[in-house]
Every structure is written in C-alpha cells, then in structure tokens.
Amino acid sequence: MKPLVMGAGLVGCTLAIALKRRGEDVILFEKRSDMRKDSADAGRSINLIVTAKGLNAFKNLNLINEVLSITTPVYGRMMHSREGELTYQPYGKEEECNYSISRGELNKLLLNEAEKAGVEIRFEHELEKVDEKNKTVLFKNGASEQYQVIYGCDGAGSPTRKELIRLDDRAEDYIQELDADYIEMDMPAKNGEYAIDKKSLHIWPRTTHMLMALPNQGGSFTMTLYMHRHDKGNAPSFETIKTKEDITTLFEKDFKDAIPDMPNFATEYVKNPQGFLGTLRCNKWYYKDQIVLLGDAAHAVVPFFGQGMNCGVEDITYLLESLDNFDNLEESFEDYDQRQRPNGHAIADMAIENYVEMSEKVGDERFLLKKQIAHKIETTWPDLYRSRYGMVVYTLIPYSLCQKAGLIQNEILDELSNGIESVEQLDLDKAKQLLDNRFTPFIKEHALDLSRFAI
C-alpha cells in the first residue's frame, strides 16, 4: 500500500515531489490526459502570481530557480480610466515585485520535475469511491489501487473531498458564489515587444465590471474580463453581452484604449469559455489517518489577491512540518488542519474584499489617498509598518494574522486621512504615535517578522 496523491495540478505535483524526496513511494493520479500533450484547457487559466509563501515552498524543494525562469516580474498596478488616463500604484518598496506566471507552463514544469524525481503518474484516472474497509481507491475507468493514505489535491470539485464528507458526518463544505464570471483574451506582442508597460498589472476598473492584464514572457499579456453573470439592470453582464457587436460596443465605451492592442478581442470573447468564480470552504480537512485535503480541494478562493496557488503550496509546507512533528498520521493531519485552516479562511475573505477594491475602489480619490498614506508610512518606517498587502505577498506572516493586522491598519489610515486632501498634508508625528500605540503592540505580541522573504 502506497500514499496516493489525487490531482496532478500545481499542488498535487508539488506535494508528490516533496513526498518522493522524503522517501515515500507515491503515485500521482490525474483525471485528465497529460496536459503536456493536450491544450484542451486553453482559455481557462487565469494567469497566476507567485509571491512569498509560494516562493518559500518552491525554495524548500530547490525548485525556485526553475520556477522563476518562467516568470515575469510585476511591480505595481496601473489603472486605466475611461479617458485613457493612467494612475500607477506600486505594490511595495522599490525593489519588491510579484512574479506573473502562466498556470499551464508552471504545471508542465512541475509534471516534468515530478517525473525527474521518480514519481509514477497515471493520467485519465478519476476517483469514484474510497473503499475504507479494504483501503482501496476505485476509479471511474475501472482501475483500483490500495492506499496507505490519500492526499486530495484534485481541485475545487474534488471527488476526494466528497468521499471525505461521505465518510465523516462531521465534515461539510459550502460554496459562496461570486456573481461574476470571467473570459480570457489576449493582447499579443507588437514586434516582439509589450504593447503596454510590462512591469505592471493593468486594471480597467468600471465599478460593476473590469478588465485586467498580466504580462507573459515573450511580450504578450493575458487579458481577463470580469462581469456579472446575470443581468443587473444597466450593468453589463455575460447574460446580456452575447455577440461580437455587443462586446465591441462595450469595449468602445469602457476599454477604448485597449482596443488597438487587442485585435481579436471580439472573436475571443465569443469563442473562449466563460469561467466560474466562487469560494469553497470546508470545515474539516482530514479524515482519521487516511485522507487529507490540500489546495483548492480544501479552500478554493477567487483570484483577486493572487494567493490561491500560493496558499495551496503553502499547505504543503504546513503539512510537512506536521508530519515531522508527530509520529501518528492522524495527529499530524489534525495539527495541519488546526494551523492552516484559519489561514485558508482568511485569504478567502481577503480575496473577496480585493475584488471589491479592484473593481470599485481603485478609482476612488479617498481610497487612493489612504493607499498613498500607507505607502508613505511604509517607506518612512519600513521596520515598523507593512501594509496588509505587503504582509500577504512579501512575508511569511500567516494569512489569518495579516487579516487581523489589516483591521488595525484600516483604523489608523481612516484616522490619518480624515480632514486632509493629499498625502503632503499627512501628520507624520501623529502617524508615528498611532503606530506605536496600536500597530507595534500587535506585531510584538505575535512576534511577526515584517521583513521581505529572501529568495
């Protein structure tokens, strides 16, 4: 009997590599065919960003150079108004960046690395049932395999999670739908060069809908259009925007400056699949010493904080620590569950908040002022203050503590922005006093390291 990993996506491949290097004779199962030979999932990727917690997981496996080699650094947000005016917001300090990466290319890299490590991969094997009595997994293709333990990394629709819930009457899951879907398009390279600033995440925020662009290697951008799924009065939606003529009219009204650089947007809108967005939560991530969930199988989140993959591979970091700290598998799984599940819930909440921020607030003057104040404080006292965003993406501070720190920060920024119109009017003495009285005690209480994760 062997440990079985269900799902050969980003988390499943990374976990299989980690287990193999620990000396476990793991088998990796994937319901789809080998994606390295099949491009059937094109148009459903949503470009990813790799940040501190993901970088840490790959560094632990000595894969960080391979991963970074297929990334493009992104240093801030570039907002596009309807009139084509640009407003830039840096993510963090001058040298700090996120790494944009193609989900498909990263998955192919990890599949190759898993094979190099000696992991056996079986494609076209979709889990149907777990036979606990005989410790056997049954697959829909008629195959079966005995198991020592099952690692469920098979995505938001996880059959492994469904079997865990069937076996454990204390476990349950629920999905919080976001009334927005997405379609991906392309902004191709122009003579091998980027058509717009390659160092930025570009956003065209329009309150009820938005267009987003993340750079790829080679000069192109992956464009993602987010809109309401259903008709909402005057707001555009996938229910009302159906034809090439409809989408052309919308772009001419709301994203006019993108049109010259997206020659095929109308065709791609009609042709490419419409993706679903939602948050999945599960109240229990393990069953006895037999099943444990990681990644989207445990905590699928919306993509607006760029942390879904980062949190997923960080699950592996937490799980391996728990396996090292306990001889008993069930105790290890319980420890992993208790430590990481609050972080999964926290980043889910923050990702939804970021959707509202990116679509509605990035053009709001008061919101922008608070962002400018936060940036001023962070550059003035880098050892005392990190924005919530900075803590999430550039440090290894757990998501749940980032969330709590963010609540304190928001109170401070509200107070500092009250009654002023520009960052030049900021009272630095008052800012320092508020930090000393409210923020620093929280940092010290939890012994948080605000420094940037070192690659």
Protein Blocks (a to p, Z undefined) as FASTA:
>chain_A
ZZddehjafklmmmmmmmmmnopacddddfbdcfklocklgoilopadddfklmmmmmmn
opmmmmmmmcccdfbdcdddfkopacdddfbdfklccddddfklmmmmmmmmmmmnopac
dehiacfbdcfknopacdfkopacddfbdcdfebjklmklmmmmmmmmkbccdddddfbd
ddddddddeehiafbdfkbccdddehjaccdddddehhiacddddddfbdehjaccfklm
mbfmlmmmmmmmmmmmmmmmmmklmmmmmmpccddddddddfbfbehjlbccehjllopc
dfklopmmmmmmmmmmmmmmmmmmpmblklmmmmmmmmmmmmmmmmmmmmmmmmmmmmmm
mmpmklmmmmmmmmmmmmmmmmlpccfklmmmmmccdfklmmmmmmmmmmmmmmmmgopa
bfklpcfklmmmmmmmmmmmmmmmnopafbdcdZZ
